[in-house]
Amino acid sequence: MYPCPCGFFSDTERDCTCSHQTVTRYQKRISGPMLDRIDIHIEVPRVDFEKLSDNRRGESSNDIRTKVETARQKQRERFAGLKNGR
């Protein structure tokens, strides 16, 4: 959820154009019972466009598949002695 309608309430690089009343009204749009179900609230800082658009390649699908298969095999070994997963 954005902190305010313009999205720059706690931004370090751009100023928020919203009034305090507008920010308060915007944040109250989510009801109390809904907020009670959210356990963790963190602010995530802005990520520079250059970092997002970097041409570096991530891991290949085959490398990820190998890691997942290894993790699944370890889990099978860990639960091998249990009946019906209990």
C-alpha positions in Angstrom: 0.0 0.0 0.0 1.3 3.4 -0.8 1.7 5.7 2.2 -0.3 8.5 0.5 -2.2 9.2 -2.8 1.0 10.7 -4.5 3.2 7.8 -3.1 6.0 10.0 -1.9 5.1 10.5 1.8 8.3 9.1 3.3 10.4 9.3 0.1 13.9 10.7 0.6 14.3 12.0 -2.9 10.9 13.6 -3.7 8.6 15.7 -1.6 5.1 14.6 -0.9 2.4 16.9 -2.3 -0.4 15.7 -0.1 -1.7 17.6 3.0 -1.5 15.9 6.4 -5.3 15.6 6.3 -5.2 13.9 2.9 -2.6 11.4 4.1 -4.6 10.6 7.2 -7.8 10.1 5.2 -6.0 7.9 2.7 -4.4 5.7 5.4 -7.8 5.2 7.1 -9.2 3.7 3.9 -8.1 0.3 5.2 -10.3 -0.7 8.0 -9.0 -1.6 11.5 -10.0 -5.3 11.3 -8.1 -5.6 8.1 -5.0 -3.9 9.6 -5.3 -6.2 12.6 -4.7 -9.2 10.3 -1.4 -7.7 9.0 1.4 -8.7 11.4 4.4 -6.9 9.9 4.5 -3.3 8.6 7.7 -2.2 7.0 8.7 0.7 4.8 10.6 -0.3 1.7 13.0 2.3 0.3 13.0 3.4 -3.3 15.1 1.3 -5.7 17.0 3.2 -8.4 15.8 2.6 -11.9 19.4 1.8 -12.9 19.4 -1.2 -10.5 16.1 -2.4 -11.8 17.0 -2.1 -15.4 20.5 -3.7 -15.1 21.4 -6.1 -17.8 22.8 -8.7 -15.4 21.3 -12.0 -15.7 19.9 -14.0 -12.8 20.2 -17.7 -12.3 19.3 -20.0 -15.1 16.1 -22.1 -14.8 18.3 -25.3 -14.8 20.3 -24.0 -11.8 17.1 -23.2 -9.9 15.6 -26.5 -10.8 18.6 -28.3 -9.4 18.3 -26.4 -6.1 14.6 -27.2 -5.9 15.2 -30.9 -6.6 18.0 -31.0 -4.0 15.7 -29.3 -1.4 12.9 -31.7 -2.1 15.2 -34.7 -1.8 16.4 -33.5 1.6 12.8 -33.1 2.7 11.9 -36.6 1.6 14.9 -37.9 3.6 13.9 -35.9 6.6 10.3 -37.2 6.6 11.1 -40.7 5.4 10.4 -42.4 8.8 7.0 -40.7 9.3 3.7 -42.2 8.3 1.3 -40.1 6.2 3.5 -37.0 6.8 2.8 -37.0 10.6 
